[in-house]
Amino acid sequence: MFVKLQLLYPHTPLLANANANANAFLLPEKTEQVSPTRRKQRLPLHNGTVKQETHSKKRRPEKNPEEGVPRKSKPEKSHTKCSTKRVSYGGCIPAILEALDAVLGVDEALGPWEERLSNKERSIILKEQLRWDRALEIFEWFNKKGHELNTIHYNIMLRSLGRARQWRRVESLWNEMNARGIAATCSTYGTLIDVYSKGGRRDDALSWLDMMLGQGVQPDEVTMVIVVQLYKKAGEFQKAEEFFKKWSLGNDNAMATLELDERVVCANASFGSHTYNTLIDTYGKAGQLKEASETFAKMLKQGVAPTTVTFNTMINICGNHGQLEEVSLLVRKMEELRCSPNTRTYNILISLYAKHDDIGMATKYFEIMKEACLEPDLVSYRTLLYAYSIRKMVGEAEELVKEMDERRLEIDQYTQSALTRMYIKAGMLDQSLLWFLRFHVAGNMTSECYAASIDAYGEHGHTLEAEKVFIWSQKQKNLSVLEFNVMIKAYGIGKCYEKACQLFDSMEQHGVVADRCSYTSLIQILTTSDQPHMAKPYLKKMQEAGLVSDCIPYCVVICSFAKLGQLEMAEDIYWEMIRHGVQPDVIVYSILINVFSDAGRVKEAISYVDEMKKAGLPGNTVIYNSLIKLYAKIDNLEKAQEAYKLLQLSEEGPNVYSSNCMIDLYVKQSMVGQAKQIFDTLKKNGGANEFTFAMMLCLYKKIERFDEAIQIAKQIRKLGPLTELSYNNVLDLYAIAGRPKEAIETFKEMVRASIQVNDCSLRSLGNLLLRYGVSRLAVGKLEALVKKDASNGLQAWMLALSSVLEVDDYDHD
């Protein structure tokens, strides 16, 4: 790891509340406030949480450590806790809040205190409202009664309305605030940026940021964290880092450029733990392990106590980078600093070790969590259950399920499907069905869950079990296209093609409309099983249903007909596709060019080349290879060379077949240099095969460069056992080159290996005999004898060659 955790300042004193102020943020010159009308036109309005500024030093709103902005306790807190908090305010606040809860009319509820409410009390009353409309009603009552409303009151309302995504009301309130001359503070802008960001209106949030900077308002640490989180949420990690650096540098030059090693900026400054947590998390999500580690080290050096959130984030980052040694160090550091792990800590550890295939450690941390009196939550159980299921750890998984049942924890559909697959993979089909029935009988399974179970059985070839689940799913009122699609797929895997068609045809009877997946799945099944005639009517129905968005369904049918050699049917599908306005791609053209080339129908193949060019489709390696194959058949060297050059420029480069085609064309033209260049390249890349060597041997033999040809023959022998093609080529070479001894040895090898000697080789041997004075009549008799009786004929050839050339007798064994 870039920054070893052993060196993370273990003896640095920890200042738990070290919240040092950042350097001043030098901003552009303050500009004239834009009028409310113009601002309304150019700015969206934001909703959010903002730092509460209060005149009281005794009580400040508590900070939310995960959001970076102060807020009151969550409204979901129990009634008892809410009551306790209200009492803690003291004074008349508890009575006022009770009255507002009990009395609908604001005037009646607040009437007794109308003349003696302070600014602080008005802030608390607004802040304690759980509903935005009630808060707005009280705010308007304050306004109507002439109460003083300051920036804090407007900030509270902007946050409340923004959280509720009442953007028009937020905008109206902003305009009112400006009209009354109430200056927006950093907290105001922070609130607006925060609520608009969390409300999914990123551009509007950034508009508020631009306005804040334009008005010369200095972002504080809380606002900086809000902006960093905004960029982090959008995945713009570089912008998040740059904003933090600019804020840290706090000068106009930094706002313009960032050129030096800015990771050391503000080395002596210290921020709050939430700021560090946000930065560490941002670096982690950006995959910057080094920067995250350096920030953590700096946090410790500055005496800022890491929180559980800090450790959770660092553990997660290191684990996701495979740094399990550092994960262990972090856990020990946590113990050393007496920072208690929470359930999330253990869930992260369980997930990381399971992900890195250390199921033992994952299980250990699950047990440690329970020993620490922390109850595993649903995430804990689901993570470990999934890890057990994919490893077929049936016993361990069943123990966890038992625990969940005892604690009455719900088993979600994903876990249920995972365990179904576990039983199937373990060959425990009966248990898998019992497990499935547990949820089916309960009657709360979704279509997705039924489909997942059908698919699990189908993928492993258990068609009967898949059928059972499908039949059970039909009893539910929520039958959908999903179940049909996976059952069709299961029939395809099980090669039950008729059943797949029957099921598809029955969809309408069940009130289910086939979708694109239904059609493509069935067409794929039928075409891959060489039944394109059965697929053709479904392709037509798919077209009529308006579900054909590209040429892929047509392509698979064309390919299937082409594979069967039914070229006219393939062409019919092609022209049907054209009539429906579906544009073919290069794959379609490649199939047609290839199949017509192989059939020797060059005219049709070239016509599809022309069609492809008219369509303006760019070539690819598939097309170039097809073209070379085509041009080699018609001996069009010039066109083949053009296609081969394009192949050489492609990322993949030419394949062996295309290179061999080019060598063959050069051999026919006796173009030694060009053929040798491709041959040498293939040898260098390890791609030269038997045909490559055979063509080069023929080339050298053709131009009577027998020494080079013999060298090629020796290289052919190094490839391994020779085939009929190689033996005959080598035998013919030795015979033509006047190398009788090598010719006879090769002939013997062929007979021993039961390799058939072709007519060309026999003619070469005949010419050899003629050269040594054997009459044409005698050679003719030998040729006739081989055709009449191959075994005796070969022996006669061997005797003739042995006697004339004075070589050893043929070994009959």
N, C-alpha and C positions, 0 to 999 in steps of 0.2 A: 504494500500500500504506500501511496506517496508520502503520507505523513503517519508514521507509526504511532499507534495509540499508546505504546509504552512511554512515549515521550511527551504525553499531553499534560505536562505541568502538574504532576500529582500532588505537589506540596503547595500549590498556589492557594492562598486564602480565598474562600468563596464569599462574595458579598451578595447575599440573597436578593437584596433589593437595589442592586447597582443599576440604576437607570440613568446613565449619563446623557446629558443633552448633546445632540449632534452639533457639528459646526453650523454656523449660520449659512442659510441658503441664499446666496446673492442672486437676485432675480432681475429680469429686465426692468427698465424704467416703468414706473406706474403710468398706465394709460387712462384715458378718460373712460368713465363707466359707460357702457353701452346702454341705450335706453331700453326700458322693459319691452317695448314693442319689437325693437330690432333683436334683442336677446331672445325673445320668444321665437322669432323666425329662424335664427341660426342655431339655437341650442335646444337640445332635448332636455328633459328633466330627470333628475336622478333620485333614487331612493336609497336609503342606507342608514347605517349606524354611524354615529359620530361621537367624538369625544365630548362629553358633557362638561361645559364650563359653568361652574357654580360659584356664587359669592361666599359660600360657607366653606371654611377650611376643615370643619369637623367631619363633614360627610361628603364623600365624593362617590359618584356612581362606580361600581366595581367593574374591573376590566374583564372582558371576555378573552381569555388567553389564546383562543383559537381563531379569533376574528380580528384582533388587533385594534378594536374600538371599544370604548367603554359602553356598557349597557346595564340595564337593570336585570334582575333575575328573570329567567325564562318564565313565560306565563304558564307553562305546563307544570310548574311547581305545585305541590299540594296546597290545599286551602289552609292547612295549619301553618305551613311555612310562610304563605302570603300574609296571614294574620299576624304572625310573629314579626315580620318585616314592617308591617304597617304600624304596629305598636312601637317598634324601635325608632320610628321617625319622631315620636313625641309630640307635644303640643296638640294643636287641633287637627292635625293631618289624619289620624286614624278615624276621627268622627266624620270628617269631610268625605273621606273615601267610602266609609260605610253608608253615608247619606246618598252619595252618587250611585252606589250599588242598589240601594233600596228604592230611591225615588227616580222616576223617569224624567221629569222636568228638571232641567238644569237650574232654572231660576229658583224653583222651590228648594232644590237640594242645596244650592250654594248661598241662597238668600241670607241666612243667619251670619255668614262670614264675609258678605260682599264688601264691606267697608274696611276690613282689616287683614286682607290677604297680602302677604309679602311676595316679592319676586321669586324667592326660593320656594315658597309654598305653591305658587302657581306652577313652577317648573316640576315639582314633585307630583302635583295633581295630574298634569298632562302626561308625564312620564309613566305614571302608574296605570294608565288606561290600556286595556288589552285590545280594544277595538278602535280602529282608525276613525270610524264615523263618530264614535262617542267622544274621542279626543278632539276632533274637529268641531263638534257641537260646543264643547266647553271652551275651546279656543275662541270661537266666534262670540261666545257669551262674554268672555273677558274683553274682547274688542268692542263689543256693543256697549258694555258698561264703563268703557273708558279706562280700563286697567292698563298700566304700563306693560307693554310687550317688548322684550328685548331680543337680542340675537339668540340667546339660549332657548327661549320659547319657540322661536321660528325653527331652530335646529331640531328640536324635539319633534315638531310637527312635520318637518321635511322628512325626518327619518321614519315616522309613523306612516305617512302617506306613501313614501317610497317603498317601504317594505310591503305595503298592500298593492303596489304597482298602480297607484292612482296618479298617473303621470300628468294628466291635465290639471289636477288639483295642485300637484307639486309645482307646476309651471305657474299657475295662478298665484300661489303663495310666494314664489320667488319674485314675481312681478310686484306684488303688494309690498314685499319687504323692501325692494328698491325704491318704490314710489314713496315709502315713508322715510326713506333715508337711513334705514338700518343697515349698517355695513356688514357684509359677509366676512366671516373669519375663516381661518384655516379649518376649524372644526366644521363650519358650514360646507365648505367645498369638499372636505373629507367625507362628510355624510352623503353628499350628492354623488360623488365618485363611487362610493361604496354601494349605495342602493341601486344605481344604474348598472353597475358591473354585475351585482348579484341578480339583478332583474333581467340579465341577458342582453343589455343594451350597451355593448362595449364602446361603440363609436360615440354615443352620447356621453359616456363616462369620460372618455378622452377629451371631449369638447369642454367639459367642466374643468379638467386638468389644465387645458390650454388657457381657459379664462382666468383660473387662479394664478397661473404664472404671469399672464398678461397684466393682471392687476397688482402685481408685486407682492402677493401674499406668500409668505414663506411656508412651505410644507414642513410640518413637524414630523416626528418619528412615526406617529400613528398613521398620518396621511401617506407617508412614504411607503409604509408596509401595505396599505390599501392598494396603492398603485402597483407595487411589485406583485401583489396577489392577483390584480387584474391582468397583468401580462402573463403571469404563470398559468392562470386559468385558460387563457387563449393559446397556450403553448408557445408564446413568444419569449423564450427564456433569455435570449440575448438582449432584448429590449429591457427586460426586468433587471438584468445585471447592469446594463448601462445606466438606467435610471438611478439605481442605488449608488453607483459610483459617482454620478454627477451630484447627487444629493450629498454624498459623503465629502466630496471635494469642496463643494460649496463656493465655487467661484465662476465668474463669467466665462473664463477660458475653458473650463471643464465642460460648461454647457455646450460649447461649440465643438470641441474635439476631445478625443480620448486616444492618446497615442502611446503613452508610456506603460510600464508594467503597473497597472492600476490596482492589482490585487493587494498591494501593500498600502493602499490609501488609508488614511485615517487610522494608522497603526496604533495610535495611542488613545483613540476614542473608544468608548464603550457604549453599547446599546442595551436595550431591554432584552430579556430572554425571548420574548415573542418575535422581536426583530431577527435575532439570530436563528430562531426556529424557521422563520419564513425564508430566510436566505439559504439555510441548509437544505430545506425542502425544494426550493427553486433549483439549486444546483443539482440536487438528486434527480429531479424529474428531467433535467436537461442532460443527464448522463455524465455530469462533471464530478466524478468522485474526488479528484484531487482538490478542487475548490471547496467542495462540501467539507472535506476533512480539515482543510486549512481554516475554514470558518469556525468549525467546532474547536480546533486548537486555540484559536484567538479568543473564543468565548471563555475558555478555561483560563487563559492567560490574563484576561481582563477581570477575572474574579466574578464573572456572572455565573450563577449556579445553573447548570443544565437541569431542565425539568424532565419529567417522564416523556413528554412529547419530543424533546430533543433527542433522547436516547432511542425512542421508537423510530424516529426519522432516520437517525444514523445507522441503526441496526438494519433497517429496511434497505437503505442505500447500499451499504457494504454487502449485505447478503445478495442483493440483486446483481452485484458485480462479481459474485463468486468468492468474496473475501470472507470466508467463514472463520478464519483465524482472528480477523479483526472483530467479527461479531462476538466471539468468545471474550476478547479483551474488553469490549464495550459492556458486556454483561457483568464482568468483574468490576469494571469502573463504576457501574451503577451501584453495586453492593458497597464498594469502598466509600462512595459519596452518600450512602444511605438514601438513595433515590428509589423509592419503591416501584417495582414493575406493576403495571395494571394488566387487565385482561387482554388489551390490545397488544401489549408487549409480547405476551406469550403466544398470541395468535400469529404475530409476525414471525416469531421464532419457529413455531410449528410449521408454518407455510414455507419458510426458507429452507429448513432442513428436509422437508418432504420434497420440495422442488429439486434439491440437490441429491436426492435419492438416499438420504440418511434417515430412514424411517425410524430407526432406533432413537436418535436424538429428538426427533419430532414427538415420539411417544413419551420420552423422558420429560420434556418440557410440559406436556399435557398433564402428567402426574405431578410435577413440581407446582404447577398452577393450583391444582387442587390442594396440595399440602400447604400452600401459602394462604389457604382459606379464600381463594378467589374462585368463584363458580365459573366453569367454562360456559361461554354463551353459544348461540347457534352457529356463529362463525367458527368457533373452536371445533365443535363436533363435525360440522360439514367439511371443514378443511381436512381433518384427520380421516373422516370416513371416505372421502374421495381418494385420499392417498392409499388407504387400505384396499379400496375397491379395485383400483387399477393394478394393484400388485396381487390381486386374488387372495388377500389375507382375510379369509372368510371368518375365522374364529374371532379375530380382533375386531372386525367390523360388527359382528353380532353382539359382542360385549358392549360396544359403544351405543348400538341401537337400544339395548336393554337399559343402559343408563338414561338415554333420552326419554324412553318410555316411562321410566320411574319418575323422572322430573317433569313429565308431561310436556316435553319440548316437541314442537311440530317438526316433522320431517318433510322438507320441501320436495317439489317434484324433481329437481335436479339430482338430489341425493337419492331419491327413490329410483330414478332411472340408472344412476351410477351403480347401485347395488344390484339391480336387475342384470346389468351387463356383467357384473362380477360373478354372479351365480352361473350365468350362461358360459362365460369363459372358463370357469372352473368345472364345467360339465355337470353342474347340479341343476338340471332343468326342472325337476319337481319343486325344489326349493325356490327357484326363480318364479315359478307360477304361483306358489303360495305367497311369496313376498308381493307379487303384483296384485293378487286377489285381496290382500289386506287393504289396499288403497282403493281398489275398484269397488269393493263391497261398501266402503265408507261413503262412496258416492260423491266425492269432491275432486275427482281427477279432471284435469283439463284435456282438451284435444291435443295439446302439445305433449302431454305426458303419455297419453295413449299412443301417439305417433312414435315417441321415443322408444317405447317398449316394443312396438311392432318392428321398428327398424333394428333394434338390438337383436331380436330373434332372426330377422331376415338376413342381416349381414353375416351371420354365422351359419346360414343355410338351414335353419330350423323353421321351415315353411309352415308345418302343421301348428306349431306353437304360435307363430305369427298370426295364422288364421284364427286361432282361438281368441287371441287378444282383440283382433279386429271384430270378431263377432260380438264379444263383450262390449266393445266400444259402441256398437250399433244400438245397444240398449239405452245409451245416454242420449239425451235430447240435443246435445251440442255437437253432434257429428259434423265434422268439417272435411274439407278437401285434403287436409294434412294426412288423415288416416288412410284415405284412398291412395294418395301418392306413395307413401312408404310401403303399403301392401302391394302395389303394382311393382315397386322396386324389389320387394321380397320375392315375388313370383318370378321376376327376371333372373335373380340370383339362383333361384331354385329350378330354373329352366322350365317353368310352368307357363309357357307362352300363351296357350289358349285361355287359361284362367286369368292371366293379366288382361287380355282383351275383353273377356266377359265382365271382369270387375270394372274396367273403364266404361264399358257400355251400360253398366247398371247405375252409374253415378246419378244420372238424371232422375231415375226412379226414386232415389233417396233424397232428392231435392238439393243435390250438390252439383255445382257447376265446375267443370274441369278448368284448371288454370294452365298457364304456360308450362309449368313444371310437370303437370299430368301428361300433357301431350309429348313433350320432349323425352320424358322418361320412357314412355311406351314405345315411341319411335326408335329410341336408342336401343332398347331391349330387342326389338324385332330386327333391326338392321344388323346388329352385332351377331345375331343368330342366323344370319343369311336368309332373312325372310322379308326382303324389301317390298315384295308384292303386298304383304299384309300391312306394312307400314304406310304404303302409299295413300290409302283412303283416310287414314288418321291425319296425314299431312294435309290433305285437302280440307278436312274438317277444321284443322287448326288454322288454316288460312282463312276459311269462311268466318271463323270466330274472331278474326282480327288479332290473333295472338302471335303472329309471325313478325318479329321485329328485325330479324337479320337472316342471313342465308344459312345459318348453321343447320336447322332441320332439313333443308333441301340438300345440304352438303353431305350429311350422313347417309341419306337415301341414295344419292348419286354414287357415293363411294361404295355402298353395298352392291348396287347393280354392276358397277365397274368391276368389283372383285369377282363377281360371278360371270364376268365376260359378256353381260347383256348390255352392250354399248348403246343400242337403240333406245332402251328404256332409260338409261342414264341421260341420254340426250333429251328425251321427252321431259324428264324432270327439270333439266336445265332450262328448256324453253318455257316450261310452265312457270318457273321462277321469274323469268324475264317478263312474261305476260302480266304477272301480278306486281311488277314494279320493284321486285326485290333484287338488289344489286349483288352479283357474285363477288367473292373476294379472291385473293390469289390462291387460296387453298383449293377452291372449286376448280379454277383454271388449271392448277397443277395436276389435280386428279385426272381431268379430261385429257390434258396433253400427254400425261404418262400412259394412260390406258390405251389411247389411240396410237401412240408411238409403239407400245409393246405389241399391238395387233398389226403393226405394219401399215396402218392407215395414216400415212404421212400428211395427206391433203387435209383431213379433218383436224389432225393435231396442229398444223400450221394455222388453220382457220381460227382455232381457239387462242393461239398466240396473238393473232391480229386483233381478235375481240378484246383481249386483255389490254393491249396497247391503246385501242380506241377508248376503253373505259378509263384510261389514265392511271391505271393501278401501278404503283411502284413495284419493281421486282424484289424478290428476296431469295435466300439461298435455296429454298425449295423449288422455286420457279427456274432459277439459273441451272440447277442440277437437271431439272426436267428438260430444259432447252438443249443442254449439252448432249443428253441422252438422245434427244430427237435428231439433232444435227449430225451426230455420229452415225445414226442409222442411214442418213441420206448422203453421207460423206461431204457435208458442207463445212469445210474447215474454217472458212472465214467467219461464219456466224457462230460456230462453236468457240472460236477464239475470243470473240466479243463477249460471249456469256461467261467464259472462263476468267477473263480479266475482271469482270464485275464480281465474280466469286472470290477472286484473290483480294479484292478491296473490302469484302465483307468481313465482319467480326469473326464469323465461324470459319471462313476460308473454304477451299474446295474439299470435298470428301474423296475417298479412295476411288469410288466408282467413276466420278467425273474425271479424275486425273487419269485413270486407266483409259477412259474413252478418248481423251486428248492424245495419249501416247499411241493408241491404236490409229487415230487419224494421222499422226505424224509418221508412223511406221508405213502406212499406205503411201505416203508421199516421200518416203525415204529421207525425212528431215531429222537427221541424227541429233544435232545440237539441241533443238527444242525438246525432243523426246527425252534426251539424257538429262536436261535441266529438271524436268518434272520428276523423272526417275530418281535423281539424286535427292530431291526435296522429300519425296516419299520415304526413301531409305533413312534419311536423317530424322524424320519424324516418327519412324517406326511404323509407317502405314503401308509400305510396299508388301504386296501379297503375291501369291503364285502367278496370278494373271499378269501382274506388273513385270515380273522377271521373264515370263514366257514371251511377252510382246517384245521386250528388249532383245531377247535371244533371237527371235524371228527377224528383228530389224538388222542386227549384225550379220546374221546368216544370209539375209537377203542381199546385202551389199558386199558379201564375201569377206567380212572382217572376222575371220574365224577365231583368231586369238581372243578378241574381246568376247565373242560368243561363248567360247569355252570357259572363260572366267565367269561369265554369267551362269553357265551350267554348274560350275563348282559351287557358286553361291546358292543356287536352287537346292542342291543337296544338303546345305546347312540348314534349310528351313525345316527339315524333318523328313519323315517318310514321303517319298514321291508319289504323286497321283498319276493316273493314266495320262492326263494332259502333259505333265512334266516329263514322264518317261518317254513318251513318243517324240516330244520336242528335242530332248537330249539325244535320243537314238538317231533321229533324222539328222541332227547336226553332225554327229560323229561320222555317219555314213557319207554325208555330202563333203565333209572336210577331209575325207580320206584317212580317218583314224580307225582302222579295222579292229584293233585290239580293244579300244574303248567301246566301239559299237557292239562287239560280241559280248563283252562283260555286261553292258547295259541290257542287251537282249536276254542274257541268262537271268539277270535280276528280275526282269519283267516276267519271264516264264515261271520262275520260282514263286513270285508274288502273285501269280495268277492274274497279271495285268494284261488286258486285251491289247494286242498289237494291231494298230489300224492300217488301213490300206496305204496311207502316205508313208508310214515307216517301212512297210514291206517293199514298197517301190524303191525306197532309198537303199534298203539292203540288196534288192535286185540289181540296182545300178552298181553297187559295190562288187557283187559277184561278176557282173559283166566286165568291170574294170580288170578283174583277175582272170579273164578268159573263158568264163562259163558262158555257154551259148544262150541266146534268147529263148530258144525252145525249152531248154532245161529250166530256166527261170520261170517261164510261163507255166510249166508243169507244177513247179513248187507252189506258185500262187493258186493254181486250180486245186491242188491237194489241200491247202489250208481251208479253202472255202467248203470243200467236201467233208473233210474230217480235221477239225482244228487241232486236236491233240497230236495225231500222227503227222499232220502237216507241219506243226512247229518243230517236231523232232527231226523231220526231213530237212527243214531249213537249218537246224543246228548242225546236222551231220555234213550238209553241203558247205556251210561256212567253216566248220572245223577242218574238213579235209582240204579245202582250197586254201585257207589262210593258215593252215598248220597250227591250229590251237587245240587245247585239250578237249577230249570228248565231253559231251554233255552229261552231267551228273543226274541220272534218272531220279535219284532221291530228292 
